Amino acid sequence: MKIAMWSGPRNLSTAMLYAFGNRSDFAAWDEPFYAAYLAQSGIDHPMRDEVLAAYETDPEVIARLCAGPVPDGKAHWYMKHMTFHMLPGFSLDWAEGCVNVHLIRHPARVVASYLAKRENPAFDDIGFRQQVEFYHRFPGPVIDSALIRRDPETMLKKLCAEVGLDWDPAILSWQAGPRDFDGVWAPHWYGAVHRSTGFAAAEGPLPELDGPGADLVRQALPYYEELSARTLR
């Protein structure tokens, strides 16, 4: 089985990568199209030069790898994908061969977390619009990060059952520190996950934002609500 996990940034996506990557039957791949996205968009991101130097930038090559065999002799493959990385013209045919899962988080939490790592994001940098488009093209289970953090075992059991995957409790915890499948961007983005040994506790009240951050939340909310209505519960 190949799982393509679609989300925007700051969506619990790295913790989910660590969870599935902790299973002995899974290979894990961290944002395979990131370098191609940076190369073709020209956008400035933290550690841009390091990412471009380290990874393949031809989206067709990456698409062929996604469509190819599961690496390392594993039975399954978990691919963490950012929706906004998939620029117009990037091949998506490979996703037809995947179980597509859609990971969501309330936009107020996404924007607050993103602003702590990168200034002045545009709306398309947080991926909500693109995620709804991907859901309509590649429908599949929708899972909300808030529900995972509230009760990881229950929600991940539901997800595994939904996609036809045997349950493995190894998915619930991991050792602190980086992983060999981390992208080179991990030092900038993954500090909290590196300090963790499992999913964080349930989140508190939604953060309150003003100015451009609040505008981003207002734009994103209808897209989040469309997918939230389909969430596994």
N, C-alpha and C positions, 0 to 999 in steps of 0.2 A: 504494500500500500504506500502511495505517495500522498502526503497531506500538504496542501498549499494553504498556509494560514495567512489570510489577508487582514491587514489592519493599517491604520495610520500610526504615526509616532506616539510614544508615551502612552501606550495602550496595554501595558502588562505583557507586551509581545516578547520581550527578552526573557522574562520569567517563564513564559510558556515554552520558549525554545529550550531553556535549561531543563524544564520538567520533562519534556519528551526526549531531549538529548540524554537524560539520565537513565532512560530505559535501555537495556542491553540489546534490544532488538531494533533500535532506531539509529540511523544516521541523521545528522542535523546540519542544516545549511543556513547561514546567517545572511539575509538580504543579498541574494546573488546578483541582482540588477543594480546595486547601488552605484558601482563605478560607471556603468553604462549610462545611468541617469545623470550623474555629475558631468560626464564627458559630453553628452549631447545637449543637456540643458544649459551648461555653462554657469550654473548656479554656484554661489559660494557657500560652502558648508564647513563646519569645523573639521580639520584634518583632511581637507579636500585633496591636497597633493599626495598625502600618504595613501589614501584610498585609491587614487588613480594609478599610483605606482605599483600597488600590490595586486590589483585584480583585473580581470578581463573587462574590456570596455565595449566589445562588440556584442550587441544584444542577440544577434543570431547565433553566435557561439554559445552564449549562456542558455538560450532557449533549447538548443540541441542537447546540452547537458541535462537540463531539467527533464527532457523527454527520454533521456537515456536510462541505463540501468542504475539501480540503487547502489551507492558506493559501499565499500568496506565489507562486502559480503553480508550486509544486514538485510533483514526481512522488510523493513519499512524505512521511509524517508520523510523527515519533517523539514519543510522549507518555510522559513519566515520571510514573508514578502510585504513590502510597503506598497500600498496602492498607488501612491504618487510617483513611485519610481517607474511605473509602466507608461512611458511617454507614447504619444501617437506614433504608430509605425512599428513599435516593438511587437514581435510575434507573441501571441497568446495561445496558439494552437496546442502547445504542450500542456496547458492547464486542463484540457479536455480529459487527459489521462490521470488527473489527480482527484482526490477528495478535497473539495474546496470548502474551507471553513472561514467564517467571518467573525473576527474578534473586535468588539466595540467597547468604547468607554465614553462616559458623558463628556461633551465638549468642554465644559468648564474645567474639568480636571485635566483634560488633554492640553488645553491652551495654557493653563497655569504652569503645568510641568514643562511644556515646551519653551515657554518664555524664560524659564530659569536656565536653559541651555543654549538658546539661540535667539537673538533679537530680531524684531520686526518681521515675523513670518507673514507670508501672504496666505490667503485662504486655501489655495491649492497645496500649500506646504503641509497641511494637516490631514489631508486625504479623505475627508468625509464625502465630498461629492464623488470622487473616484470610487470609493468603496461601494456606494449604492449602485453605480454603473457596473462594477464587477459582480455584485450580488445578482443583478438581473441577468448578466451573461453567464455566470457560473454559480447558480444557486446552491446552497448547502447550509449546514447548521450555522446559526448565529449564536455566539456566546458573549455575555457581557462580563467585563473584567470585575465589576462590582460584585456580581454574584459568585464569581470564582473566589475572590478574596473573602467573602462572607462565609463560604463553605466549600473549600477546594475539593475535598473528597467527593462530596455529592455531585458537584457540577462536572468534575472531570470524569466521574463514572458515567454520568449521563452523556457526555460528549463521546466517550469511547463506545458506549452502546449504540449511539446514533450512527457512528461511522463503521460499526462492525469490527471494533478492535477489542481484543482481550484486555481485561483490566490488569494493571501492574502497579502496585503501591509505590514503586520506585519513582513514579511521576510526581509524588507529593513533596519530595525533599531532595536536596543535593548538597554537596560540600561547598563551603564558601570559597570564593576566589574565581579567577577567570577560567575559561574553557578553551580547549584547543580549536573549537569551531567558532570562537568569537571573531567578528570582524576586527580589522586593525583600528577601527574607530571606537572600540570598547573603552579605552581610557577616558574618553570624553563623555560618553553616554551611559556607561553601565556601572557606575560606582555603587549605586544602591543594590543592584543585583549581585555584584561581587561580594558585598558584605552579607548577603542573605544566605539562608540555608533552606528556604521554602517560601511559600507565598506569604506576603505581608497580611496583617490583620485587616478586618473590614475598615473602610474609609469613613471619615467623619462627614460633617456637612459639606456641601459643595462650596468651593472657593468663590469669593465675589471678585469680579474683575470690572475694571472701568476702561474707558478710552478704547484704543484699537483692540485690546484683548476681548472686551465685551462685544465689540462688533463681530469679531471672529466667532464667538460663541453663538450669537444670534444667527449668523449665516449657517453655521453647522447644525444647529438644533433640529431643523426639519429632517435632515438626512439621518441623524442619529435616531430620531423618533421613528422613522420608517423602518429601520432595522431593529430597533428595540422591540417593536411590536411582534417580531418574529423570533425573539430570543428563547433559547432553551430555558425552561424553568422547572 
